[in-house]
Amino acid sequence: MEMKPWKKIKQEYKDQWVAMTEWEEDEHGDVTKGYVAYTNPSQNAFYEYLKGHFPKKDLAVRFTGKVRVPLLFGTAIEEA
Amino acid sequence: MKVESYTYPDSDDVISLPGKISGPLRSQNVLLVFDPGAYRTIIKTSLTDALGYQAGAESKKVATSSVIGKEYGYTLKLQKLSILGFAFADIEVASFDLPEKYAIDGLIGLDLLKKFEILWRHKDRFLEFRLL
């Protein structure tokens, strides 16, 4: 299987969590191309699947959609 | 003193930094949100679970209040967390079950960011990290 450029992966798997078992990255760690092994639009289902698969296999994981975080994490964390 | 610069993508997404988290089961290349407004670095629980981490005797229960209400989580000591070219071993983070709709694996908060002198020039989408 051939690795695909990240731009193509984003187009092909829109709004999905993508796990790559082989990938190339630039000097910062950004993925430039990769081999897509698994995708799922649900993050929780995606990680649940990863727990039972790819044992001891390093992965690169990205979300291909928009990342929107509201202003909710700008808070202190206290011990509960 | 180690310095690394990073040009983030031209988009209206939040600013994320590439990194790597090593766990008992595997290492994972991830994107983590750059969040100077967060007091502490947070990693989503589904990710820490998948890497093989579990809350242990050293873990503390933690909570954060925000506009979505009160969230509960726990602390974990990660074997290694790397951001750009900077690696931190045995670093404590908070693990929270962040809402899935935000589509993030975690965020880098002040506890890590304060280890750097940071130059941020948004018009050029440029960040420079100098390890203190």
Backbone of each chain as ProteinMPNN parsed JSONL, in Angstrom:
{"seq_chain_A": "MEMKPWKKIKQEYKDQWVAMTEWEEDEHGDVTKGYVAYTNPSQNAFYEYLKGHFPKKDLAVRFTGKVRVPLLFGTAIEEA", "coords_chain_A": {"N_chain_A": [[0.837, -1.203, 0.0], [0.414, 2.227, -0.737], [1.643, 5.266, 0.684], [-0.376, 8.123, 1.355], [-0.553, 11.601, 0.472], [-0.994, 14.056, 3.06], [-2.882, 16.101, 2.515], [-4.52, 14.87, 0.646], [-5.525, 12.779, 2.158], [-7.059, 14.239, 3.985], [-9.022, 15.22, 2.273], [-10.202, 12.881, 1.369], [-11.139, 11.524, 3.612], [-13.219, 13.028, 5.105], [-13.964, 14.895, 8.042], [-13.266, 12.907, 9.889], [-11.736, 10.793, 12.349], [-8.482, 9.72, 12.024], [-6.3, 7.013, 11.826], [-2.936, 6.357, 11.364], [-0.642, 3.934, 10.438], [1.793, 3.904, 9.314], [3.849, 6.587, 8.527], [5.043, 9.755, 7.3], [6.791, 12.527, 8.596], [7.301, 16.071, 9.065], [9.997, 18.257, 10.136], [8.938, 19.25, 12.46], [7.096, 17.462, 13.341], [4.678, 17.366, 12.135], [2.373, 15.566, 10.175], [3.095, 14.529, 6.939], [2.589, 12.685, 4.946], [0.831, 9.542, 4.814], [-0.089, 6.151, 5.722], [-3.279, 5.079, 5.82], [-4.894, 3.357, 8.305], [-7.176, 3.034, 9.794], [-10.358, 4.553, 10.264], [-12.79, 6.725, 11.792], [-15.725, 8.56, 12.441], [-16.475, 9.142, 15.013], [-14.896, 10.084, 17.906], [-14.675, 8.787, 20.404], [-15.491, 6.153, 19.804], [-13.536, 5.568, 17.974], [-11.159, 5.541, 19.542], [-11.826, 3.504, 21.248], [-11.804, 1.359, 19.525], [-9.096, 1.367, 18.807], [-7.918, 0.522, 21.148], [-8.232, -2.217, 21.167], [-6.879, -3.045, 18.966], [-4.032, -3.0, 16.734], [-1.81, -3.735, 18.486], [0.863, -2.625, 20.475], [1.767, -0.996, 18.461], [3.076, 1.857, 17.054], [1.387, 4.9, 16.343], [0.069, 7.49, 14.191], [-2.221, 10.024, 14.737], [-4.922, 11.899, 13.574], [-7.479, 14.439, 13.284], [-9.649, 15.112, 10.642], [-11.39, 17.152, 10.212], [-12.842, 20.38, 11.049], [-11.502, 22.006, 13.894], [-12.936, 23.027, 16.739], [-12.856, 24.762, 19.577], [-14.542, 25.975, 22.258], [-14.365, 28.836, 24.488], [-13.636, 27.45, 27.048], [-11.786, 26.103, 28.479], [-10.152, 27.76, 29.756], [-9.58, 27.76, 32.554], [-8.864, 27.33, 36.018], [-7.716, 24.294, 37.526], [-8.892, 22.381, 40.119], [-8.152, 20.274, 42.942], [-10.315, 17.555, 43.372]], "CA_chain_A": [[0.0, 0.0, 0.0], [1.186, 3.456, -0.86], [1.257, 6.338, 1.588], [-1.035, 9.218, 0.651], [-0.264, 12.923, 1.045], [-1.958, 14.459, 4.092], [-3.973, 16.871, 1.897], [-5.425, 13.915, 0.01], [-6.207, 12.069, 3.252], [-8.088, 15.157, 4.506], [-10.138, 15.29, 1.309], [-10.819, 11.56, 1.206], [-11.786, 11.097, 4.873], [-13.664, 14.282, 5.738], [-14.558, 14.862, 9.389], [-12.993, 11.589, 10.475], [-10.5, 10.523, 13.073], [-7.7, 8.871, 11.127], [-5.095, 6.399, 12.417], [-1.939, 5.96, 10.37], [0.346, 3.013, 11.012], [3.079, 4.343, 8.753], [3.693, 7.981, 8.116], [6.229, 10.607, 7.252], [6.51, 13.798, 9.248], [8.333, 17.082, 8.848], [10.913, 18.429, 11.271], [8.185, 19.612, 13.661], [6.219, 16.361, 13.733], [3.445, 17.39, 11.342], [2.3, 14.455, 9.216], [3.091, 14.985, 5.541], [1.919, 11.613, 4.214], [0.664, 8.395, 5.7], [-0.901, 4.997, 5.337], [-4.462, 5.102, 6.684], [-5.245, 1.999, 8.727], [-8.514, 2.999, 10.401], [-11.003, 5.858, 10.426], [-14.114, 6.717, 12.416], [-16.112, 9.942, 12.75], [-16.663, 9.3, 16.465], [-13.603, 9.987, 18.592], [-14.701, 7.766, 21.451], [-15.52, 4.845, 19.142], [-12.223, 5.431, 17.349], [-10.166, 5.113, 20.537], [-12.24, 2.196, 21.763], [-11.3, 0.392, 18.542], [-7.62, 1.31, 18.864], [-7.503, -0.221, 22.353], [-8.205, -3.652, 20.889], [-6.176, -3.321, 17.715], [-2.679, -2.445, 16.579], [-1.07, -3.834, 19.742], [2.256, -2.175, 20.507], [2.109, -0.37, 17.189], [2.999, 3.309, 17.125], [0.404, 5.446, 15.413], [-0.159, 8.94, 14.09], [-3.678, 10.22, 14.74], [-5.365, 13.26, 13.261], [-8.867, 14.658, 12.908], [-9.566, 15.787, 9.34], [-12.367, 18.232, 10.129], [-12.55, 21.626, 11.77], [-11.363, 21.878, 15.341], [-13.529, 24.218, 17.362], [-12.894, 24.658, 21.033], [-15.026, 27.22, 22.845], [-13.539, 29.338, 25.587], [-14.09, 26.766, 28.258], [-10.708, 25.462, 29.209], [-9.328, 28.769, 30.407], [-9.969, 27.732, 33.957], [-7.973, 26.592, 36.902], [-8.186, 22.958, 37.902], [-8.638, 22.151, 41.542], [-8.296, 18.881, 43.361], [-11.723, 17.283, 43.695]], "C_chain_A": [[0.877, 1.26, 0.0], [0.712, 4.491, 0.163], [0.658, 7.482, 0.777], [-0.632, 10.548, 1.283], [-1.37, 13.32, 2.022], [-3.134, 15.232, 3.496], [-5.003, 15.929, 1.269], [-6.208, 13.128, 1.071], [-7.334, 12.937, 3.809], [-9.296, 15.215, 3.581], [-10.921, 13.978, 1.289], [-11.616, 11.131, 2.447], [-12.244, 12.33, 5.649], [-14.305, 14.029, 7.096], [-14.415, 13.499, 10.063], [-11.748, 11.66, 11.364], [-9.755, 9.453, 12.275], [-6.48, 8.329, 11.88], [-4.178, 5.942, 11.289], [-0.883, 5.084, 11.029], [1.752, 3.282, 10.457], [2.877, 5.772, 8.281], [5.056, 8.638, 8.006], [5.855, 11.931, 7.874], [7.622, 14.785, 8.948], [9.145, 17.257, 10.125], [10.193, 18.787, 12.561], [7.329, 18.457, 14.187], [4.882, 16.388, 13.017], [3.489, 16.263, 10.311], [2.24, 15.017, 7.799], [2.446, 13.944, 4.627], [1.788, 10.403, 5.131], [-0.157, 7.282, 5.079], [-2.057, 4.9, 6.327], [-4.884, 3.67, 7.006], [-6.657, 1.912, 9.284], [-9.051, 4.421, 10.488], [-12.354, 5.678, 11.112], [-14.496, 8.172, 12.703], [-16.284, 10.2, 14.246], [-15.33, 9.077, 17.177], [-13.588, 8.88, 19.646], [-14.709, 6.357, 20.862], [-14.168, 4.533, 18.503], [-11.198, 4.898, 18.367], [-10.538, 3.77, 21.17], [-11.72, 1.09, 20.826], [-9.772, 0.25, 18.657], [-7.13, 0.502, 20.069], [-7.36, -1.71, 22.056], [-7.433, -4.024, 19.637], [-4.805, -2.653, 17.728], [-1.867, -2.546, 17.876], [0.396, -3.452, 19.557], [2.718, -1.564, 19.19], [1.988, 1.14, 17.348], [2.079, 3.834, 16.031], [0.559, 6.961, 15.309], [-1.665, 9.105, 13.957], [-3.987, 11.695, 14.47], [-6.875, 13.266, 13.04], [-8.85, 15.495, 11.637], [-10.54, 16.956, 9.208], [-11.907, 19.476, 10.863], [-12.449, 21.349, 13.255], [-11.888, 23.159, 15.968], [-13.613, 23.99, 18.863], [-13.415, 25.972, 21.584], [-14.136, 27.639, 24.013], [-13.988, 28.692, 26.889], [-12.954, 26.172, 29.058], [-9.798, 26.469, 29.912], [-9.65, 28.869, 31.883], [-8.918, 26.988, 34.768], [-8.578, 25.228, 37.202], [-7.878, 22.76, 39.371], [-8.771, 20.664, 41.852], [-9.731, 18.652, 43.812], [-11.815, 16.492, 44.997]], "O_chain_A": [[1.921, 1.325, 0.648], [-0.478, 4.576, 0.466], [1.107, 7.781, -0.33], [-0.395, 10.618, 2.49], [-2.534, 12.966, 1.835], [-4.271, 15.041, 3.926], [-6.208, 16.167, 1.353], [-7.395, 12.85, 0.902], [-8.43, 12.444, 4.074], [-10.44, 15.254, 4.033], [-12.149, 13.975, 1.203], [-12.64, 10.458, 2.334], [-11.717, 12.633, 6.72], [-15.077, 13.087, 7.278], [-15.335, 13.014, 10.721], [-10.848, 12.473, 11.153], [-10.321, 8.424, 11.904], [-5.726, 9.087, 12.491], [-4.6, 5.229, 10.377], [-0.305, 5.451, 12.052], [2.757, 2.925, 11.071], [1.844, 6.108, 7.703], [6.061, 8.158, 8.532], [4.733, 12.409, 7.705], [8.742, 14.395, 8.617], [8.994, 16.492, 11.077], [10.761, 18.649, 13.644], [6.892, 18.474, 15.337], [4.035, 15.528, 13.258], [4.51, 16.037, 9.662], [1.418, 15.886, 7.505], [1.819, 14.305, 3.63], [2.535, 10.257, 6.099], [-0.821, 7.456, 4.057], [-1.85, 4.67, 7.518], [-5.188, 2.878, 6.114], [-7.273, 0.846, 9.255], [-8.309, 5.367, 10.75], [-12.977, 4.619, 11.024], [-13.655, 8.941, 13.168], [-16.241, 11.347, 14.691], [-14.72, 8.014, 17.06], [-12.617, 8.134, 19.766], [-14.016, 5.469, 21.36], [-13.719, 3.387, 18.493], [-10.472, 3.942, 18.094], [-9.667, 3.001, 21.574], [-11.262, 0.039, 21.274], [-9.238, -0.858, 18.608], [-6.068, -0.119, 20.021], [-6.492, -2.385, 22.609], [-7.345, -5.201, 19.289], [-4.479, -1.859, 18.611], [-1.295, -1.551, 18.321], [1.065, -3.89, 18.622], [3.9, -1.608, 18.848], [0.934, 1.648, 17.729], [2.01, 3.276, 14.936], [1.097, 7.618, 16.201], [-2.307, 8.416, 13.165], [-3.392, 12.597, 15.058], [-7.471, 12.256, 12.665], [-8.119, 16.482, 11.557], [-10.519, 17.67, 8.206], [-10.744, 19.605, 11.245], [-13.213, 20.557, 13.807], [-11.343, 24.241, 15.749], [-14.352, 23.129, 19.34], [-12.774, 27.004, 21.389], [-13.271, 26.885, 24.458], [-14.64, 29.324, 27.72], [-13.148, 25.775, 30.208], [-8.822, 26.103, 30.566], [-9.957, 29.947, 32.392], [-8.191, 26.136, 34.257], [-9.793, 25.04, 37.137], [-6.745, 22.948, 39.812], [-9.412, 19.909, 41.122], [-10.294, 19.461, 44.549], [-12.914, 16.163, 45.443]]}, "seq_chain_B": "MKVESYTYPDSDDVISLPGKISGPLRSQNVLLVFDPGAYRTIIKTSLTDALGYQAGAESKKVATSSVIGKEYGYTLKLQKLSILGFAFADIEVASFDLPEKYAIDGLIGLDLLKKFEILWRHKDRFLEFRLL", "coords_chain_B": {"N_chain_B": [[20.66, 27.195, 24.701], [17.683, 25.733, 23.745], [15.866, 26.336, 20.795], [12.87, 26.54, 18.932], [11.011, 27.106, 16.037], [7.709, 27.534, 14.696], [5.333, 27.411, 12.166], [2.019, 27.83, 11.98], [-0.948, 26.421, 10.387], [-2.842, 28.314, 7.97], [-5.78, 28.929, 8.916], [-9.124, 28.971, 10.309], [-9.225, 27.386, 12.446], [-8.487, 26.39, 15.844], [-5.225, 26.964, 17.299], [-2.948, 24.421, 16.921], [-0.424, 22.159, 18.07], [2.046, 19.919, 16.867], [2.843, 16.809, 18.375], [4.04, 14.16, 20.548], [2.963, 11.366, 22.384], [4.02, 9.015, 24.689], [3.173, 5.796, 25.826], [2.327, 2.946, 27.969], [1.44, 1.027, 26.111], [1.84, 1.97, 23.488], [3.288, 4.52, 21.329], [2.089, 7.686, 20.292], [1.652, 9.916, 17.641], [0.405, 13.126, 17.818], [-1.936, 15.929, 17.685], [-2.026, 18.79, 19.657], [-3.884, 21.276, 21.328], [-2.816, 24.616, 21.5], [-2.951, 26.39, 24.333], [-2.847, 28.989, 26.176], [-4.591, 29.886, 28.066], [-5.358, 27.874, 29.668], [-4.882, 26.385, 32.779], [-3.605, 24.038, 33.196], [-2.087, 21.236, 31.525], [-4.044, 19.146, 29.533], [-5.152, 15.936, 28.689], [-7.167, 13.953, 26.653], [-9.286, 11.456, 28.039], [-10.016, 9.112, 26.604], [-7.889, 8.834, 24.865], [-5.651, 8.55, 26.605], [-6.381, 6.159, 27.806], [-6.284, 4.444, 25.56], [-3.588, 4.443, 25.106], [-2.704, 2.957, 27.133], [-2.687, 3.833, 29.742], [-3.739, 4.041, 33.169], [-5.655, 5.264, 35.904], [-3.783, 5.539, 38.822], [-2.305, 4.771, 42.066], [-0.946, 7.105, 42.547], [-2.464, 8.986, 41.333], [-4.54, 11.9, 41.355], [-7.798, 13.059, 42.069], [-9.33, 15.457, 40.029], [-10.957, 18.546, 39.201], [-12.649, 20.735, 36.963], [-14.152, 23.853, 36.439], [-16.291, 25.209, 34.054], [-17.807, 26.872, 31.191], [-19.385, 24.84, 30.271], [-20.087, 23.476, 32.42], [-19.294, 21.493, 35.354], [-16.442, 19.537, 35.178], [-15.026, 16.348, 35.724], [-11.981, 14.683, 36.456], [-8.768, 13.061, 36.436], [-5.355, 12.96, 37.609], [-2.423, 12.053, 35.785], [0.732, 10.491, 35.33], [2.676, 10.927, 32.608], [4.749, 8.851, 30.597], [6.329, 9.971, 28.587], [6.102, 13.101, 27.022], [6.114, 14.855, 24.114], [6.525, 17.956, 22.512], [6.63, 19.648, 19.549], [10.037, 19.822, 19.078], [10.674, 19.319, 21.688], [11.079, 17.361, 24.516], [9.498, 15.902, 27.327], [9.898, 14.073, 30.201], [8.179, 11.798, 32.417], [5.951, 13.434, 33.11], [3.351, 15.208, 34.695], [-0.064, 15.253, 33.908], [-3.475, 16.34, 33.41], [-6.215, 14.198, 33.063], [-9.087, 14.249, 31.269], [-12.477, 13.614, 30.359], [-13.068, 14.964, 27.722], [-15.556, 16.784, 25.886], [-16.766, 15.189, 22.968], [-17.471, 16.598, 20.713], [-15.717, 18.687, 20.335], [-13.493, 17.711, 19.148], [-10.73, 17.284, 19.838], [-7.546, 16.053, 20.979], [-6.324, 16.898, 23.202], [-4.896, 19.515, 25.237], [-2.32, 21.97, 25.508], [-1.328, 23.436, 28.361], [-0.665, 26.137, 30.749], [1.127, 25.026, 32.618], [3.024, 23.65, 31.165], [3.667, 25.486, 29.158], [4.845, 27.551, 30.538], [7.42, 26.846, 30.803], [8.768, 27.866, 28.744], [10.104, 30.633, 26.846], [8.089, 32.484, 24.85], [7.541, 33.565, 21.585], [5.068, 35.078, 19.775], [3.648, 35.694, 16.761], [0.98, 36.48, 15.283], [0.045, 37.465, 12.814], [1.769, 36.445, 10.989], [1.399, 33.815, 11.479], [3.121, 32.645, 13.277], [5.075, 31.003, 15.67], [7.485, 30.957, 18.24], [9.444, 28.974, 20.262], [11.373, 29.048, 23.097], [13.279, 27.214, 25.148], [13.393, 27.566, 28.605]], "CA_chain_B": [[19.221, 27.179, 24.922], [17.047, 25.185, 22.552], [14.82, 27.183, 20.217], [12.222, 25.965, 17.764], [9.929, 27.935, 15.514], [6.65, 26.748, 14.073], [4.342, 28.2, 11.441], [0.791, 27.04, 11.986], [-1.711, 26.566, 9.15], [-3.715, 29.468, 7.789], [-7.171, 28.481, 8.981], [-9.786, 29.529, 11.485], [-9.15, 26.41, 13.538], [-7.614, 26.771, 16.946], [-3.819, 26.666, 17.015], [-2.532, 23.13, 17.481], [0.992, 21.85, 17.911], [2.306, 18.482, 16.761], [3.596, 16.243, 19.493], [3.998, 12.705, 20.666], [2.775, 10.87, 23.747], [4.41, 7.612, 24.826], [2.459, 5.108, 26.895], [2.711, 1.538, 28.154], [1.106, 0.2, 24.949], [2.363, 2.505, 22.233], [3.446, 5.964, 21.219], [1.172, 8.237, 19.294], [1.848, 11.265, 17.134], [-0.885, 13.792, 18.032], [-2.001, 17.391, 17.68], [-2.566, 19.293, 20.918], [-4.236, 22.687, 21.214], [-2.001, 25.605, 22.211], [-3.969, 27.068, 25.135], [-2.267, 29.699, 27.331], [-5.634, 30.17, 29.049], [-5.58, 26.701, 30.523], [-3.921, 26.32, 33.886], [-2.902, 22.761, 33.204], [-2.16, 20.426, 30.312], [-5.129, 18.16, 29.623], [-5.2, 14.931, 27.63], [-8.477, 13.292, 26.7], [-9.218, 10.143, 28.68], [-10.057, 8.003, 25.636], [-6.533, 8.688, 24.33], [-4.757, 7.976, 27.616], [-6.792, 4.748, 27.919], [-5.796, 3.692, 24.398], [-2.131, 4.331, 25.218], [-2.426, 1.991, 28.189], [-2.622, 4.444, 31.076], [-4.879, 3.92, 34.075], [-5.458, 6.017, 37.138], [-3.1, 4.7, 39.809], [-2.273, 5.266, 43.445], [-0.42, 8.483, 42.548], [-3.414, 9.887, 40.68], [-5.424, 12.717, 42.193], [-9.019, 13.483, 41.392], [-9.329, 16.894, 39.77], [-12.196, 19.042, 38.596], [-12.551, 22.068, 36.389], [-15.44, 24.483, 36.172], [-16.254, 25.972, 32.817], [-19.154, 27.219, 30.722], [-20.186, 23.635, 30.021], [-20.38, 22.837, 33.695], [-18.147, 20.972, 36.078], [-15.887, 18.302, 34.611], [-14.178, 15.636, 36.671], [-10.951, 13.859, 35.84], [-7.724, 12.641, 37.365], [-4.007, 13.236, 37.113], [-1.633, 10.909, 35.327], [2.108, 10.818, 34.978], [2.991, 10.351, 31.299], [6.148, 8.431, 30.423], [6.987, 11.033, 27.821], [5.274, 13.973, 26.19], [6.948, 15.73, 23.282], [5.862, 19.003, 21.744], [7.642, 20.045, 18.581], [11.242, 19.032, 19.346], [10.958, 19.338, 23.122], [10.543, 16.159, 25.159], [9.401, 15.969, 28.786], [9.674, 12.734, 30.754], [7.471, 11.715, 33.7], [5.252, 14.709, 33.301], [1.979, 15.017, 35.166], [-1.113, 15.97, 33.171], [-4.827, 15.99, 33.855], [-6.96, 13.423, 32.078], [-10.513, 14.563, 31.339], [-13.296, 13.106, 29.268], [-13.494, 16.174, 27.033], [-16.669, 16.53, 24.96], [-16.311, 14.691, 21.666], [-17.758, 17.547, 19.62], [-14.612, 19.627, 20.132], [-12.552, 17.049, 18.244], [-9.325, 17.477, 20.198], [-6.946, 15.015, 21.818], [-5.875, 17.496, 24.45], [-4.39, 20.877, 25.101], [-1.106, 22.308, 26.249], [-1.638, 24.541, 29.253], [0.399, 26.965, 31.308], [2.143, 24.27, 33.354], [4.097, 23.349, 30.209], [4.054, 26.677, 28.396], [5.697, 28.438, 31.339], [8.813, 26.386, 30.686], [9.322, 28.478, 27.545], [9.862, 32.006, 26.431], [7.349, 32.26, 23.6], [7.278, 34.695, 20.699], [3.881, 34.731, 18.985], [3.333, 36.73, 15.777], [-0.15, 35.815, 14.635], [-0.151, 37.868, 11.41], [2.593, 35.522, 10.189], [1.087, 32.474, 11.999], [4.452, 32.23, 13.703], [5.369, 30.805, 17.091], [8.858, 30.524, 18.52], [9.572, 28.477, 21.632], [12.743, 29.007, 23.618], [13.22, 26.509, 26.435], [14.075, 28.337, 29.653]], "C_chain_B": [[18.521, 26.729, 23.631], [15.889, 26.084, 22.088], [14.197, 26.451, 19.04], [11.081, 26.873, 17.33], [8.947, 27.061, 14.747], [5.668, 27.693, 13.396], [3.074, 27.365, 11.335], [-0.05, 27.338, 10.751], [-2.602, 27.796, 9.147], [-5.157, 28.984, 7.757], [-7.809, 29.125, 10.198], [-9.914, 28.489, 12.596], [-8.358, 27.007, 14.705], [-6.179, 26.396, 16.584], [-3.459, 25.349, 17.702], [-1.066, 22.896, 17.18], [1.176, 20.344, 17.783], [3.153, 17.997, 17.929], [3.502, 14.74, 19.499], [3.83, 12.34, 22.134], [3.142, 9.401, 23.764], [3.691, 7.005, 26.018], [2.916, 3.666, 27.011], [2.453, 0.679, 26.918], [1.734, 0.678, 23.659], [2.654, 3.983, 22.374], [2.515, 6.466, 20.135], [1.538, 9.67, 18.947], [0.484, 11.957, 17.169], [-0.786, 15.279, 17.72], [-2.634, 17.821, 18.993], [-2.765, 20.802, 20.808], [-3.302, 23.541, 22.079], [-2.958, 26.494, 22.994], [-3.359, 27.749, 26.361], [-3.31, 30.037, 28.39], [-5.909, 29.017, 29.986], [-4.474, 26.624, 31.575], [-3.035, 25.096, 33.763], [-3.062, 22.045, 31.855], [-3.17, 19.303, 30.511], [-5.043, 17.214, 28.43], [-6.516, 14.174, 27.78], [-8.34, 11.85, 27.204], [-9.229, 8.986, 27.68], [-8.683, 7.776, 25.015], [-5.604, 8.052, 25.37], [-5.088, 6.493, 27.851], [-6.179, 3.921, 26.793], [-4.276, 3.528, 24.426], [-1.717, 3.394, 26.355], [-2.31, 2.571, 29.583], [-3.901, 4.16, 31.854], [-4.592, 4.795, 35.294], [-4.841, 5.084, 38.172], [-3.113, 5.341, 41.178], [-1.799, 6.715, 43.508], [-1.425, 9.492, 42.002], [-4.243, 10.652, 41.699], [-6.669, 13.031, 41.386], [-8.96, 14.992, 41.212], [-10.645, 17.277, 39.104], [-11.926, 20.402, 38.003], [-13.954, 22.599, 36.132], [-15.317, 25.316, 34.91], [-17.677, 26.25, 32.375], [-20.004, 25.989, 30.436], [-20.511, 22.9, 31.32], [-19.117, 22.315, 34.351], [-17.719, 19.637, 35.459], [-14.983, 17.66, 35.662], [-13.18, 14.767, 35.917], [-9.948, 13.429, 36.885], [-6.362, 12.947, 36.763], [-3.328, 11.925, 36.733], [-0.208, 11.371, 35.104], [2.418, 10.128, 33.648], [4.47, 9.966, 31.241], [6.932, 9.505, 29.678], [5.953, 11.803, 27.006], [6.219, 14.889, 25.434], [6.059, 16.733, 22.566], [6.908, 19.62, 20.856], [8.894, 19.209, 18.886], [11.586, 18.932, 20.817], [10.296, 18.14, 23.806], [10.577, 16.327, 26.683], [9.057, 14.579, 29.314], [8.964, 12.845, 32.094], [6.725, 12.998, 34.024], [3.797, 14.456, 33.686], [1.014, 15.873, 34.346], [-2.449, 15.613, 33.817], [-5.529, 15.247, 32.72], [-8.447, 13.686, 32.291], [-11.225, 13.95, 30.149], [-13.888, 14.302, 28.527], [-14.628, 15.856, 26.06], [-16.162, 16.197, 23.556], [-16.468, 15.72, 20.553], [-16.611, 18.538, 19.387], [-13.479, 19.033, 19.302], [-11.093, 17.36, 18.557], [-8.851, 16.306, 21.064], [-6.469, 15.577, 23.15], [-5.376, 18.9, 24.203], [-3.172, 21.088, 25.997], [-1.38, 23.563, 27.052], [-0.401, 25.213, 29.83], [1.494, 26.179, 32.027], [3.307, 23.875, 32.44], [4.606, 24.615, 29.522], [4.974, 27.595, 29.199], [7.157, 27.995, 31.348], [9.517, 27.059, 29.507], [9.196, 29.995, 27.587], [9.247, 31.872, 25.045], [7.163, 33.574, 22.853], [6.13, 34.286, 19.78], [3.548, 35.914, 18.069], [2.218, 36.177, 14.894], [-0.304, 36.21, 13.169], [0.683, 36.99, 10.478], [2.335, 34.059, 10.573], [2.346, 31.823, 12.575], [4.544, 32.117, 15.227], [6.818, 30.386, 17.238], [8.953, 30.152, 19.999], [11.042, 28.405, 22.006], [12.674, 28.377, 25.002], [14.027, 27.262, 27.483], [14.99, 27.456, 30.486]], "O_chain_B": [[18.753, 27.291, 22.561], [15.059, 26.523, 22.885], [14.896, 25.819, 18.248], [10.291, 27.344, 18.149], [9.298, 26.003, 14.224], [5.225, 28.67, 14.0], [3.057, 26.323, 10.68], [0.112, 28.389, 10.132], [-3.057, 28.254, 10.195], [-5.689, 28.666, 6.693], [-7.13, 29.745, 11.016], [-10.635, 28.7, 13.572], [-7.652, 28.004, 14.55], [-5.95, 25.604, 15.67], [-3.645, 25.191, 18.908], [-0.535, 23.368, 16.174], [0.539, 19.576, 18.504], [4.055, 18.69, 18.399], [2.959, 14.125, 18.581], [4.466, 12.924, 23.011], [2.641, 8.622, 22.953], [3.607, 7.615, 27.085], [3.778, 3.212, 26.259], [3.167, -0.298, 26.691], [2.121, -0.135, 22.82], [2.323, 4.616, 23.377], [2.199, 5.752, 19.184], [1.71, 10.52, 19.821], [-0.486, 11.441, 16.614], [0.303, 15.816, 17.517], [-3.663, 17.278, 19.397], [-1.92, 21.512, 20.264], [-3.039, 23.219, 23.237], [-3.702, 27.273, 22.398], [-3.347, 27.178, 27.451], [-2.953, 30.434, 29.499], [-6.613, 29.17, 30.985], [-3.291, 26.781, 31.273], [-1.872, 25.107, 34.166], [-4.052, 22.236, 31.148], [-3.152, 18.603, 31.523], [-4.879, 17.654, 27.293], [-6.919, 13.807, 28.883], [-7.408, 11.131, 26.841], [-8.534, 7.99, 27.878], [-8.343, 6.643, 24.673], [-4.857, 7.126, 25.054], [-4.192, 5.677, 28.067], [-5.628, 2.845, 27.025], [-3.739, 2.587, 23.842], [-0.539, 3.08, 26.518], [-1.883, 1.882, 30.509], [-4.988, 4.053, 31.287], [-3.439, 5.028, 35.657], [-5.321, 3.968, 38.374], [-3.825, 6.314, 41.426], [-2.192, 7.465, 44.401], [-1.266, 10.7, 42.182], [-4.601, 10.132, 42.756], [-6.605, 13.242, 40.175], [-8.584, 15.721, 42.131], [-11.343, 16.443, 38.528], [-11.069, 21.141, 38.488], [-14.829, 21.873, 35.663], [-14.341, 26.044, 34.729], [-18.635, 25.919, 33.073], [-21.229, 26.092, 30.366], [-21.132, 21.838, 31.309], [-18.006, 22.657, 33.948], [-18.534, 18.739, 35.249], [-14.269, 18.349, 36.392], [-13.497, 14.191, 34.877], [-10.242, 13.432, 38.081], [-6.235, 13.165, 35.558], [-3.616, 10.859, 37.276], [0.026, 12.52, 34.729], [2.422, 8.9, 33.565], [5.328, 10.672, 31.771], [8.031, 9.893, 30.073], [5.057, 11.224, 26.39], [7.021, 15.606, 26.031], [4.98, 16.395, 22.079], [7.953, 20.066, 21.33], [8.8, 17.983, 18.942], [12.686, 18.501, 21.163], [9.088, 17.938, 23.681], [11.551, 16.825, 27.247], [8.052, 13.985, 28.922], [9.113, 13.831, 32.816], [6.876, 13.562, 35.108], [3.109, 13.621, 33.098], [1.25, 17.061, 34.123], [-2.538, 14.712, 34.651], [-5.435, 15.639, 31.557], [-8.997, 13.388, 33.351], [-10.649, 13.789, 29.073], [-15.068, 14.616, 28.685], [-14.655, 14.774, 25.474], [-15.252, 16.842, 23.036], [-15.711, 15.726, 19.582], [-16.553, 19.166, 18.33], [-12.612, 19.757, 18.811], [-10.309, 17.662, 17.657], [-9.63, 15.668, 21.771], [-6.24, 14.834, 24.105], [-5.433, 19.405, 23.082], [-3.023, 20.485, 27.059], [-1.634, 24.628, 26.49], [0.734, 24.909, 29.463], [2.65, 26.601, 32.051], [4.447, 23.778, 32.894], [5.808, 24.794, 29.329], [5.782, 28.327, 28.628], [8.024, 28.709, 31.853], [10.712, 26.854, 29.292], [8.326, 30.558, 28.252], [9.817, 31.224, 24.167], [6.691, 34.564, 23.413], [6.212, 33.27, 19.091], [3.21, 36.999, 18.542], [2.47, 35.501, 13.897], [-0.736, 35.392, 12.356], [0.335, 36.815, 9.31], [2.989, 33.161, 10.043], [2.599, 30.632, 12.391], [4.141, 33.019, 15.961], [7.323, 29.568, 16.469], [8.581, 30.936, 20.872], [11.846, 27.779, 21.316], [12.079, 28.942, 25.919], [15.203, 27.561, 27.274], [15.641, 27.941, 31.411]]}, "name": "protein", "num_of_chains": 2, "seq": "MEMKPWKKIKQEYKDQWVAMTEWEEDEHGDVTKGYVAYTNPSQNAFYEYLKGHFPKKDLAVRFTGKVRVPLLFGTAIEEAMKVESYTYPDSDDVISLPGKISGPLRSQNVLLVFDPGAYRTIIKTSLTDALGYQAGAESKKVATSSVIGKEYGYTLKLQKLSILGFAFADIEVASFDLPEKYAIDGLIGLDLLKKFEILWRHKDRFLEFRLL"}
